Amino acid sequence: MELSEVMRTTAAVREFTDDPLPDEVLHRILDDARFAPSGGNRQGTRVVVVRDGTTRERLAELNEPAVRRYVAQSKAGESPWNPVHPPGPTPEEIAATRVPASFTEPVLRAPVVLVFVVDLAVVAAMDQDLSRVGIVGGASVYPLVWNVLLAARAAGYGGTITTMATAMEPEVKVLLGVPETYAVAAVVPLGRPVKQLTRLKRLPVEELAVRERFDGEPFGR
């Protein structure tokens, strides 16, 4: 596949067939993806390849607290888990919210789940002293995650970046034996898509990019 086609058709895949994703294919995907950039080329990210059913069941359980808040805020008309406004629903309302199966089934149904962790001891987080949630450190891990999804798409597979389990990071680290200095960045189920979407809806360039300033003219041809 041409790079442009891969970039334009890599959708979030949450439903998988029963087809396996063999180790040799996954190795090729990771072999291509590993050339993603990272801060200072320190390559502090590691990938835990999870196939064991019991481990995946526990990962699915660890999704549930974050999912409850996500769903409760969505029903209240809020942008879930945004770091600017506190949640409107009470802790009791959040705790009583049902967890839709669609949030946990990908981790259970995919033939393999990849857990991405990054060593904070080698991450250059230049925004760590600002009075907001840190974002910059993600530059050292998410390019690799996205490269995996692009490589998977080119090989006829797919997946999605999930982050619900990160809210329960201490438990995830115990489950997987992750060292103390590492942060859990993403849980990515991978497999053969039930349906491969090829027409994705995204903002046009003119709404995405502006000239010179945030309030500048739309960037167009």
C-alpha positions in Angstrom: 0.0 0.0 0.0 1.1 3.6 -0.7 1.9 5.6 2.4 -0.8 8.1 1.7 -3.4 5.4 1.5 -2.2 3.9 4.8 -2.4 7.3 6.5 -5.9 8.0 5.1 -7.4 4.6 6.0 -5.9 3.7 9.4 -9.1 3.8 11.5 -9.7 2.9 15.1 -10.6 -0.8 14.9 -12.5 -2.3 17.9 -14.1 -5.3 16.3 -12.0 -8.3 15.3 -12.5 -11.5 13.4 -11.3 -14.8 14.8 -8.2 -14.8 12.6 -4.9 -15.1 14.5 -2.2 -12.5 14.4 0.9 -14.7 14.2 4.1 -13.8 16.1 6.0 -13.6 12.9 3.6 -11.0 11.5 3.5 -9.0 14.7 7.3 -9.1 14.7 7.4 -7.5 11.3 4.9 -4.8 12.4 7.1 -4.0 15.4 10.3 -4.2 13.3 9.0 -1.4 11.1 7.4 0.6 13.9 10.6 0.7 16.0 12.0 3.4 13.8 9.7 6.0 15.3 11.4 9.0 16.8 11.7 9.7 20.5 13.2 12.5 22.6 17.0 12.5 22.2 16.6 9.1 20.5 16.6 7.6 23.9 14.0 5.0 22.9 12.6 4.6 26.4 9.4 2.8 25.4 8.9 -0.9 25.9 6.0 -3.0 24.6 4.5 -5.9 26.6 2.9 -8.4 24.2 -0.1 -9.9 26.0 -1.9 -13.0 24.7 -2.8 -14.7 28.0 -6.5 -14.7 28.6 -6.4 -14.2 32.4 -4.1 -11.2 32.0 -6.4 -9.7 29.4 -9.5 -10.2 31.6 -7.7 -8.3 34.4 -6.8 -5.5 32.0 -10.4 -5.3 30.9 -11.5 -5.0 34.6 -8.9 -2.2 35.1 -10.6 -0.3 32.3 -13.9 -0.1 34.2 -13.4 2.8 36.7 -12.3 5.2 33.9 -15.0 4.0 31.6 -17.7 4.7 34.2 -16.5 8.3 34.5 -16.2 8.6 30.7 -19.8 7.3 30.2 -21.3 9.4 33.0 -19.7 12.6 31.7 -20.7 11.8 28.2 -24.4 11.4 29.3 -24.1 14.7 31.1 -23.0 16.4 27.9 -19.4 16.9 29.1 -16.2 16.2 27.3 -15.1 13.1 29.3 -11.9 13.2 31.3 -11.0 16.7 30.2 -8.4 18.3 32.5 -9.9 21.8 32.4 -13.4 21.2 34.0 -14.1 18.9 36.9 -16.7 16.2 36.3 -20.3 17.2 36.9 -21.6 13.8 37.9 -21.0 12.9 41.5 -18.7 10.1 42.6 -21.8 8.1 43.5 -23.3 8.6 40.0 -20.1 7.7 38.4 -19.8 4.5 40.5 -23.3 3.5 39.6 -22.7 3.9 35.8 -22.9 0.7 33.7 -19.8 -0.2 31.8 -20.7 -0.8 28.1 -19.2 -4.0 26.7 -17.8 -2.1 23.8 -15.2 -0.6 26.1 -13.8 -3.9 27.3 -14.5 -6.4 24.4 -11.6 -5.2 22.2 -9.1 -6.2 24.9 -10.8 -9.6 25.3 -11.5 -10.4 21.7 -8.4 -9.2 19.9 -5.8 -12.0 19.3 -3.1 -9.9 20.9 -2.9 -6.8 23.2 0.1 -4.5 23.3 0.8 -2.5 26.4 3.1 0.5 25.8 5.2 1.7 28.8 7.8 4.5 28.8 10.6 5.1 31.2 10.1 8.6 32.7 13.7 8.7 33.7 14.7 9.3 30.0 11.7 11.4 28.9 12.3 15.1 28.3 9.1 16.6 29.7 9.7 20.3 29.2 6.2 21.1 30.3 6.5 19.4 33.7 6.6 22.7 35.7 3.6 24.3 34.0 0.3 24.5 35.8 -1.5 22.0 33.5 -1.5 18.4 32.7 1.8 17.3 31.0 1.6 16.4 27.3 5.1 16.8 25.9 6.4 13.6 27.3 4.0 11.7 25.0 6.3 12.7 22.1 8.6 10.0 23.2 6.1 7.2 23.1 3.0 7.9 20.9 4.9 8.1 17.6 5.8 4.4 18.2 2.2 3.5 19.0 1.0 5.2 15.9 3.7 3.6 13.8 2.5 0.2 15.0 -1.1 1.0 13.9 0.2 2.2 10.5 2.3 -0.9 10.0 -0.6 -3.1 11.1 -2.9 -1.4 8.6 -0.4 -2.1 5.8 -0.3 -5.7 6.8 -4.1 -6.0 6.8 -4.7 -5.7 10.5 -5.9 -3.0 12.8 -6.3 -1.8 16.3 -7.0 1.3 18.5 -5.2 3.3 21.1 -7.0 2.8 24.5 -6.0 4.6 27.6 -8.7 3.7 30.1 -6.5 1.4 32.0 -3.9 4.1 32.6 -6.2 5.6 35.3 -5.4 2.4 37.3 -1.7 2.5 36.4 -0.4 1.1 39.8 -2.5 -2.0 39.3 -1.5 -2.4 35.7 2.2 -2.1 36.7 1.8 -4.8 39.3 -0.1 -7.0 36.8 2.7 -6.8 34.2 5.7 -6.4 36.4 6.5 -2.9 35.1 9.4 -1.1 36.9 8.6 1.9 39.1 10.0 4.7 36.8 7.9 3.6 33.9 4.5 5.1 33.0 1.7 3.2 31.2 0.9 5.1 28.0 -1.5 2.9 26.0 -3.2 -0.4 25.7 -3.6 -1.4 22.0 -5.7 -4.5 21.0 -4.6 -5.7 17.5 -6.3 -8.1 15.1 -8.0 -8.5 11.8 -10.8 -6.0 11.4 -14.4 -7.3 11.0 -14.8 -4.3 8.7 -12.0 -2.1 7.2 -13.2 1.5 7.1 -11.7 3.5 4.2 -13.6 6.8 4.3 -12.7 8.5 7.5 -14.2 11.8 8.6 -11.6 14.4 9.6 -11.3 18.2 9.6 -10.2 19.8 6.3 -6.8 21.4 6.2 -8.4 24.8 6.3 -9.9 24.1 9.7 -6.9 22.3 11.0 -4.2 24.8 10.2 -3.9 28.6 10.3 -1.2 31.1 9.1 1.2 32.7 11.6 -1.1 32.9 14.7 -3.8 30.9 16.3 -6.3 33.6 15.1 -4.7 33.7 11.7 -6.2 33.1 8.3 -7.0 29.5 7.4 -4.1 27.8 5.7 -5.2 26.9 2.1 -3.7 26.4 -1.3 
